[in-house]
Amino acid sequence: MKNIKKGITYFVLCVWAVIQLFPLYYLFTFSLKNNEEILGENILGLPMSWLWENYIKVITTSNITRYFLNSVFVTLIVIIITLIVSLMASYGIYRMQWKFRGVLAAIFMLGLTIPIHSSILPVFLILKNAGLLNSYMALILPYVAFGLSMGILMSSGFLSGIPKELEEAACIDGCNVYQIFFKIITPLMKPAFATIAIFTYLSSWNELMMSSIYINSENLKTLPVGIQSISMQLITDWGVFGAALVLSLVPTIVIYIVMSNKVQESMVVGAVKG
């Protein structure tokens, strides 16, 4: 009976894995076909002729390299700022004793209830009055602002599992609050870094609505907006457009492979400690 249950479990997991991996297979084979195969009967099968030149064509005939670098720059800056600010804010709110820390914590947590796209118009007006439209800061500031609530929520769970005796001992040894935070707390919070970084990466790398409204310059467009532009240019060459989609997906797959174990471990640790 136990073997039957195990067999059923494995079967269900295998079916689920096939369902999850099929879109990747479809997109990859899609990018190596010509229009006749894509629009014909071989839409789900392997390419009859593997057109690797689709990748060369999308790189040489479009501005995808620039879009890719813009996304890397914006996402990297957002992750760094979000990590630093969320860790420092969570330490100040949940570790220090001061009058309005509960109110500030509530304000940050309210950010989780606000859909990012509902604030497009107010943020647009703020950026316009500040003269920040059509610049990297037009994306970095909103992405960081909306990423802080989740970052603080995640880091607070890890912070609650760190014994306060460590800080008290460091204080007795003559450390000030900055030394305690950077030399004691931050090294112990490393498991939280991967979780906050991956969530921030996904929200920034894939965001389309704000980046399409706040950025008009061709040289400042991020990858989602750039691919939208490429789709208009390559409307008659679907294989090349598929190659552009694959290239935009590669960083996400690589990051998942590299960081998946760390993210799973950090989520478990955070759940236990929280």
The 8 nearest C-alpha neighbors of each residue, nearest first, counted from 0:
[[1, 3, 2, 4, 5, 6, 7, 8],
 [0, 2, 4, 3, 5, 6, 7, 8],
 [3, 1, 5, 0, 4, 6, 7, 8],
 [2, 4, 6, 0, 5, 1, 7, 8],
 [5, 3, 7, 1, 6, 2, 8, 0],
 [4, 6, 2, 8, 3, 7, 9, 1],
 [7, 5, 3, 9, 8, 4, 2, 10],
 [6, 8, 10, 4, 5, 9, 11, 3],
 [9, 7, 5, 11, 6, 10, 4, 12],
 [10, 8, 12, 6, 7, 11, 13, 5],
 [9, 11, 7, 13, 8, 12, 6, 14],
 [10, 12, 14, 8, 13, 9, 15, 7],
 [13, 11, 15, 9, 10, 14, 16, 8],
 [14, 12, 16, 10, 15, 11, 9, 17],
 [13, 15, 11, 17, 16, 12, 10, 18],
 [14, 16, 12, 18, 13, 17, 11, 19],
 [15, 17, 13, 19, 18, 14, 12, 20],
 [18, 16, 14, 20, 19, 15, 21, 13],
 [17, 19, 15, 21, 16, 20, 14, 22],
 [20, 18, 16, 17, 21, 15, 22, 23],
 [21, 19, 17, 23, 22, 18, 16, 24],
 [20, 22, 24, 23, 18, 19, 17, 25],
 [23, 21, 25, 24, 20, 26, 19, 18],
 [24, 22, 26, 21, 20, 25, 27, 19],
 [25, 23, 21, 27, 22, 26, 28, 20],
 [24, 26, 22, 28, 23, 27, 29, 21],
 [25, 27, 29, 23, 24, 28, 22, 30],
 [26, 28, 24, 30, 29, 25, 23, 245],
 [29, 27, 31, 25, 30, 26, 45, 24],
 [28, 30, 26, 27, 31, 32, 25, 241],
 [29, 31, 241, 238, 242, 27, 28, 32],
 [32, 30, 50, 49, 28, 29, 238, 51],
 [33, 31, 238, 46, 29, 30, 50, 36],
 [32, 34, 35, 238, 36, 37, 31, 237],
 [33, 35, 37, 36, 38, 237, 236, 238],
 [36, 34, 38, 33, 39, 37, 32, 41],
 [37, 35, 39, 41, 34, 38, 33, 42],
 [36, 38, 42, 34, 39, 35, 33, 32],
 [37, 39, 35, 36, 34, 42, 40, 41],
 [40, 38, 36, 37, 35, 41, 42, 34],
 [39, 41, 42, 36, 38, 37, 43, 44],
 [42, 40, 36, 44, 43, 39, 37, 45],
 [41, 43, 37, 40, 44, 36, 39, 38],
 [44, 42, 41, 25, 45, 40, 28, 29],
 [43, 45, 41, 42, 46, 28, 47, 25],
 [44, 46, 28, 47, 43, 41, 42, 49],
 [47, 45, 48, 32, 49, 28, 31, 44],
 [46, 48, 45, 49, 32, 36, 44, 41],
 [47, 49, 46, 50, 32, 31, 33, 45],
 [48, 50, 31, 46, 51, 47, 32, 28],
 [49, 51, 31, 52, 53, 32, 48, 33],
 [52, 50, 53, 54, 49, 31, 55, 30],
 [51, 53, 55, 50, 54, 56, 31, 239],
 [54, 52, 239, 56, 51, 55, 50, 242],
 [55, 53, 52, 57, 56, 242, 51, 58],
 [54, 56, 52, 58, 53, 57, 59, 51],
 [55, 57, 53, 59, 54, 58, 60, 52],
 [56, 58, 54, 60, 61, 55, 59, 239],
 [59, 57, 55, 56, 61, 60, 63, 54],
 [58, 60, 56, 57, 61, 55, 62, 54],
 [61, 59, 57, 56, 58, 62, 55, 63],
 [62, 60, 63, 57, 58, 59, 229, 56],
 [61, 63, 65, 64, 66, 60, 58, 225],
 [62, 64, 66, 65, 61, 67, 58, 225],
 [65, 63, 67, 66, 62, 68, 58, 61],
 [64, 66, 68, 67, 63, 62, 69, 218],
 [65, 67, 222, 221, 63, 69, 64, 68],
 [66, 68, 64, 70, 65, 222, 69, 63],
 [69, 67, 71, 65, 70, 66, 72, 64],
 [70, 68, 66, 72, 221, 67, 71, 73],
 [71, 69, 221, 67, 73, 68, 72, 222],
 [70, 72, 68, 74, 69, 73, 75, 67],
 [73, 71, 69, 75, 70, 74, 68, 76],
 [72, 74, 70, 76, 75, 71, 69, 77],
 [75, 73, 77, 71, 76, 72, 203, 70],
 [74, 76, 78, 72, 77, 73, 71, 79],
 [77, 75, 79, 73, 78, 74, 80, 72],
 [76, 78, 74, 80, 75, 79, 143, 139],
 [79, 77, 81, 75, 76, 80, 196, 199],
 [80, 78, 76, 82, 77, 81, 75, 83],
 [79, 81, 83, 77, 82, 78, 84, 76],
 [82, 80, 78, 84, 79, 83, 143, 85],
 [83, 81, 79, 85, 80, 84, 78, 86],
 [82, 84, 80, 86, 81, 85, 87, 79],
 [85, 83, 87, 81, 86, 82, 88, 80],
 [84, 86, 151, 88, 150, 82, 87, 147],
 [87, 85, 89, 83, 88, 84, 82, 90],
 [86, 88, 90, 84, 85, 89, 91, 83],
 [89, 87, 85, 91, 90, 86, 84, 92],
 [88, 90, 92, 86, 151, 91, 87, 155],
 [89, 91, 87, 94, 88, 93, 92, 86],
 [92, 90, 88, 95, 89, 94, 93, 87],
 [93, 91, 89, 100, 90, 94, 88, 95],
 [92, 94, 90, 89, 91, 95, 155, 100],
 [95, 93, 90, 91, 92, 96, 89, 158],
 [96, 94, 91, 93, 92, 97, 90, 100],
 [95, 97, 94, 98, 100, 92, 93, 91],
 [98, 96, 100, 99, 95, 92, 101, 91],
 [97, 99, 100, 96, 101, 102, 95, 103],
 [100, 98, 102, 101, 97, 103, 104, 92],
 [99, 101, 103, 92, 102, 98, 97, 104],
 [102, 100, 104, 103, 99, 105, 92, 98],
 [101, 103, 105, 99, 104, 100, 106, 98],
 [104, 102, 106, 100, 105, 101, 107, 99],
 [103, 105, 101, 107, 102, 106, 100, 108],
 [104, 106, 108, 102, 103, 107, 109, 101],
 [107, 105, 103, 109, 104, 108, 102, 110],
 [108, 106, 148, 104, 110, 109, 105, 103],
 [107, 109, 105, 110, 106, 111, 148, 104],
 [110, 108, 106, 111, 107, 112, 105, 113],
 [109, 111, 108, 113, 107, 112, 148, 145],
 [110, 112, 109, 108, 113, 148, 149, 107],
 [111, 113, 110, 109, 114, 108, 115, 148],
 [112, 114, 110, 111, 115, 109, 117, 118],
 [115, 113, 117, 116, 112, 118, 111, 110],
 [114, 116, 117, 118, 113, 145, 119, 141],
 [115, 117, 118, 119, 114, 208, 209, 113],
 [118, 116, 114, 115, 119, 113, 120, 121],
 [119, 117, 116, 121, 120, 115, 122, 114],
 [118, 120, 122, 116, 117, 121, 123, 209],
 [119, 121, 123, 122, 118, 124, 117, 116],
 [122, 120, 124, 123, 118, 119, 125, 126],
 [121, 123, 125, 119, 124, 120, 118, 126],
 [122, 124, 120, 126, 121, 125, 119, 127],
 [125, 123, 127, 121, 122, 126, 128, 120],
 [126, 124, 122, 128, 127, 123, 129, 121],
 [127, 125, 129, 131, 123, 124, 128, 132],
 [126, 128, 124, 130, 129, 125, 132, 123],
 [129, 127, 125, 130, 126, 124, 131, 123],
 [128, 130, 126, 127, 131, 125, 132, 124],
 [131, 129, 127, 128, 132, 126, 125, 133],
 [130, 132, 126, 129, 137, 134, 127, 136],
 [133, 131, 137, 134, 126, 127, 213, 130],
 [134, 132, 214, 213, 215, 131, 137, 216],
 [135, 133, 136, 137, 132, 131, 214, 219],
 [134, 136, 137, 138, 139, 73, 133, 219],
 [137, 135, 139, 138, 134, 140, 131, 132],
 [138, 136, 135, 134, 132, 131, 139, 140],
 [139, 137, 136, 135, 140, 141, 142, 210],
 [138, 140, 136, 142, 141, 77, 137, 143],
 [139, 141, 143, 142, 138, 136, 144, 137],
 [142, 140, 144, 143, 138, 139, 145, 137],
 [143, 141, 139, 145, 144, 140, 146, 138],
 [142, 144, 146, 140, 141, 145, 81, 77],
 [145, 143, 141, 142, 146, 147, 140, 148],
 [144, 146, 142, 143, 147, 141, 148, 110],
 [147, 145, 143, 144, 148, 149, 142, 150],
 [146, 148, 150, 149, 144, 85, 145, 151],
 [149, 147, 107, 151, 150, 108, 146, 110],
 [148, 150, 152, 151, 147, 146, 153, 111],
 [149, 151, 147, 153, 85, 148, 152, 195],
 [152, 150, 85, 154, 148, 89, 153, 149],
 [151, 153, 149, 155, 150, 154, 148, 156],
 [154, 152, 150, 151, 155, 156, 149, 195],
 [153, 155, 151, 157, 156, 152, 150, 191],
 [156, 154, 158, 152, 157, 153, 89, 151],
 [157, 155, 273, 269, 154, 159, 158, 153],
 [158, 156, 269, 154, 160, 155, 159, 272],
 [157, 159, 155, 160, 161, 156, 154, 188],
 [158, 160, 156, 157, 161, 155, 273, 272],
 [159, 161, 272, 158, 157, 162, 273, 156],
 [160, 162, 158, 159, 163, 157, 187, 165],
 [163, 161, 164, 165, 160, 159, 166, 158],
 [162, 164, 165, 166, 161, 167, 94, 168],
 [163, 165, 167, 162, 166, 168, 169, 161],
 [166, 164, 168, 163, 167, 162, 169, 183],
 [165, 167, 169, 163, 164, 168, 170, 179],
 [166, 168, 164, 170, 169, 165, 171, 163],
 [169, 167, 171, 165, 170, 166, 164, 172],
 [168, 170, 172, 166, 171, 167, 174, 165],
 [169, 171, 174, 167, 173, 172, 168, 166],
 [170, 172, 168, 173, 169, 167, 174, 166],
 [173, 171, 169, 170, 174, 168, 167, 175],
 [172, 174, 170, 171, 175, 169, 168, 178],
 [175, 173, 170, 169, 178, 172, 179, 176],
 [174, 176, 178, 177, 179, 173, 170, 169],
 [175, 177, 179, 178, 180, 174, 170, 181],
 [178, 176, 180, 179, 175, 181, 174, 182],
 [177, 179, 181, 175, 180, 182, 176, 174],
 [178, 180, 176, 183, 177, 182, 181, 174],
 [179, 181, 184, 177, 178, 183, 182, 185],
 [180, 182, 185, 178, 179, 183, 177, 184],
 [183, 181, 178, 179, 180, 184, 185, 186],
 [184, 182, 179, 180, 185, 181, 186, 187],
 [183, 185, 180, 187, 186, 181, 182, 188],
 [184, 186, 188, 181, 187, 183, 180, 182],
 [187, 185, 188, 189, 184, 183, 182, 181],
 [186, 188, 184, 185, 189, 183, 190, 161],
 [189, 187, 185, 186, 191, 190, 184, 157],
 [188, 190, 192, 191, 186, 187, 185, 193],
 [191, 189, 265, 192, 188, 193, 261, 194],
 [190, 192, 189, 194, 188, 193, 265, 154],
 [193, 191, 189, 195, 190, 194, 196, 188],
 [194, 192, 196, 191, 195, 262, 197, 190],
 [193, 195, 262, 197, 191, 196, 192, 198],
 [194, 196, 192, 198, 150, 193, 197, 199],
 [195, 197, 193, 199, 194, 198, 78, 192],
 [198, 196, 200, 194, 199, 195, 193, 201],
 [199, 197, 201, 195, 200, 196, 202, 194],
 [198, 200, 196, 202, 197, 201, 78, 195],
 [201, 199, 197, 203, 198, 202, 204, 196],
 [200, 202, 198, 204, 203, 199, 205, 197],
 [201, 203, 199, 200, 205, 204, 206, 198],
 [204, 202, 200, 206, 201, 205, 74, 199],
 [203, 205, 201, 200, 206, 202, 74, 70],
 [204, 206, 203, 202, 201, 207, 223, 222],
 [207, 205, 203, 204, 202, 208, 210, 209],
 [208, 206, 210, 223, 209, 211, 224, 205],
 [207, 209, 211, 210, 206, 212, 116, 119],
 [210, 208, 212, 211, 213, 207, 119, 206],
 [209, 211, 207, 213, 212, 208, 214, 138],
 [210, 212, 208, 209, 214, 224, 213, 207],
 [213, 211, 209, 210, 214, 208, 215, 123],
 [212, 214, 210, 132, 133, 209, 211, 137],
 [215, 213, 133, 210, 212, 211, 216, 220],
 [216, 214, 133, 217, 213, 220, 211, 212],
 [215, 217, 219, 218, 214, 220, 133, 134],
 [216, 218, 219, 220, 215, 225, 214, 62],
 [217, 219, 216, 220, 65, 66, 69, 62],
 [220, 218, 216, 217, 69, 221, 214, 134],
 [221, 219, 217, 66, 218, 225, 224, 214],
 [220, 222, 66, 70, 69, 224, 223, 225],
 [221, 223, 66, 225, 67, 224, 70, 226],
 [224, 222, 226, 225, 207, 221, 227, 205],
 [225, 223, 227, 222, 226, 221, 211, 220],
 [226, 224, 222, 228, 227, 223, 66, 220],
 [227, 225, 229, 228, 223, 224, 222, 230],
 [226, 228, 224, 230, 225, 229, 223, 231],
 [227, 229, 225, 226, 230, 231, 224, 232],
 [230, 228, 226, 232, 231, 227, 233, 225],
 [229, 231, 227, 233, 228, 232, 234, 226],
 [232, 230, 229, 234, 228, 233, 227, 226],
 [231, 233, 229, 230, 234, 228, 235, 61],
 [234, 232, 236, 230, 235, 231, 229, 240],
 [233, 235, 231, 230, 236, 232, 237, 240],
 [236, 234, 233, 237, 34, 232, 231, 230],
 [237, 235, 233, 238, 234, 239, 34, 240],
 [236, 238, 240, 239, 241, 235, 34, 234],
 [239, 237, 30, 241, 240, 32, 33, 236],
 [238, 240, 53, 242, 241, 237, 236, 57],
 [239, 241, 237, 243, 242, 238, 233, 230],
 [242, 240, 30, 238, 244, 239, 243, 29],
 [241, 243, 30, 239, 245, 240, 54, 244],
 [244, 242, 240, 246, 241, 245, 57, 247],
 [243, 245, 241, 247, 242, 246, 248, 240],
 [244, 246, 248, 242, 247, 243, 241, 249],
 [247, 245, 243, 249, 248, 244, 242, 250],
 [246, 248, 244, 245, 249, 243, 250, 222],
 [247, 249, 245, 246, 251, 250, 244, 252],
 [248, 250, 252, 246, 251, 247, 253, 245],
 [251, 249, 253, 252, 248, 254, 247, 246],
 [252, 250, 254, 249, 253, 248, 255, 201],
 [251, 253, 255, 249, 250, 254, 256, 248],
 [254, 252, 250, 256, 255, 251, 249, 257],
 [255, 253, 257, 251, 256, 252, 258, 250],
 [254, 256, 259, 252, 258, 253, 257, 251],
 [257, 255, 253, 254, 259, 258, 252, 260],
 [258, 256, 254, 255, 259, 253, 260, 261],
 [257, 259, 261, 255, 260, 256, 254, 262],
 [260, 258, 255, 262, 261, 256, 257, 263],
 [261, 259, 263, 262, 258, 264, 257, 256],
 [262, 260, 264, 258, 263, 259, 265, 193],
 [261, 263, 194, 265, 259, 260, 264, 193],
 [264, 262, 260, 266, 261, 265, 259, 267],
 [265, 263, 261, 267, 262, 266, 260, 268],
 [264, 266, 268, 262, 190, 267, 263, 191],
 [265, 267, 269, 263, 264, 268, 262, 270],
 [268, 266, 270, 264, 265, 269, 271, 263],
 [269, 267, 265, 271, 270, 266, 272, 264],
 [268, 270, 266, 272, 157, 156, 267, 271],
 [269, 271, 267, 273, 268, 272, 266, 156],
 [272, 270, 268, 269, 273, 267, 160, 266],
 [273, 271, 160, 269, 270, 268, 157, 156],
 [272, 156, 270, 271, 269, 159, 157, 160]]
